[in-house]
């Protein structure tokens, strides 16, 4: 039976954006992504789907950051961001 969540080779660094003031969220997320070393993963948790953030991320990092939705339901979004 397939697993509901992929298993990471290493532990992901957690960033729960729900506890960050909205005006600081994007800066906090980009700061965390910038701090990742190649091969490291940040697990991002939010209360809404951050589509504008994902567009900004693609423009900023191009193929340097890969993202994968772990959970995508109303009120709970979990995304793994991995630096290449």
C-alpha positions as CSV (number, residue, x, y, z in Angstrom):
1,X,0.0,0.0,0.0
2,X,1.5,3.4,-0.9
3,X,2.3,5.8,1.9
4,X,0.3,9.0,2.3
5,X,3.4,11.1,2.7
6,X,6.8,10.6,1.1
7,X,9.6,9.8,3.5
8,X,12.4,12.2,3.4
9,X,16.0,10.9,3.6
10,X,16.7,13.6,6.2
11,X,14.5,15.5,8.5
12,X,12.8,18.6,7.0
13,X,13.2,22.0,8.6
14,X,9.7,23.1,9.7
15,X,8.4,26.6,8.9
16,X,4.8,27.0,10.2
17,X,3.7,30.3,8.6
18,X,0.5,30.3,10.5
19,X,2.3,31.8,13.5
20,X,4.1,34.5,11.4
21,X,2.5,37.9,10.9
22,X,1.2,38.2,7.4
23,X,3.3,41.2,6.5
24,X,6.5,39.2,7.4
25,X,5.6,35.9,5.9
26,X,7.2,36.2,2.4
27,X,10.4,37.7,3.9
28,X,10.5,34.8,6.5
29,X,9.9,32.2,3.8
30,X,12.5,33.6,1.4
31,X,15.0,33.9,4.2
32,X,14.5,30.3,5.2
33,X,14.8,29.1,1.6
34,X,18.0,31.2,1.2
35,X,19.4,29.5,4.3
36,X,18.9,26.0,3.0
37,X,21.9,24.1,1.8
38,X,21.7,22.0,-1.4
39,X,19.7,18.8,-0.7
40,X,18.0,20.2,2.4
41,X,14.2,20.5,2.7
42,X,11.9,23.0,4.4
43,X,8.4,21.7,5.3
44,X,6.1,24.7,5.0
45,X,2.7,24.7,6.7
46,X,0.1,27.4,6.0
47,X,-3.7,28.0,6.3
48,X,-4.1,28.8,2.6
49,X,-2.5,27.8,-0.7
50,X,0.3,30.4,-1.3
51,X,0.0,30.6,-5.1
52,X,1.4,34.2,-5.3
53,X,4.3,33.1,-3.2
54,X,5.0,30.1,-5.5
55,X,5.1,32.4,-8.5
56,X,7.5,34.7,-6.7
57,X,9.6,31.7,-5.7
58,X,9.8,30.4,-9.3
59,X,10.9,33.8,-10.6
60,X,13.5,34.1,-7.9
61,X,15.0,30.6,-7.8
62,X,14.0,29.1,-11.2
63,X,15.0,25.4,-11.0
64,X,17.0,25.9,-7.8
65,X,14.1,25.0,-5.6
66,X,11.7,22.1,-6.1
67,X,8.4,22.0,-4.3
68,X,6.0,19.2,-3.6
69,X,2.6,19.4,-2.0
70,X,2.3,17.0,1.0
71,X,-1.2,18.1,2.0
72,X,-3.6,20.4,0.1
73,X,-6.9,20.9,1.7
74,X,-8.9,24.0,2.8
75,X,-7.4,25.4,5.9
76,X,-4.2,23.2,5.8
77,X,-1.5,23.4,3.2
78,X,1.8,21.5,3.7
79,X,4.5,21.9,1.0
80,X,8.1,20.5,1.0
81,X,10.6,22.9,-0.6
82,X,14.0,21.3,-1.5
83,X,17.0,23.2,-2.6
84,X,19.0,21.7,-5.5
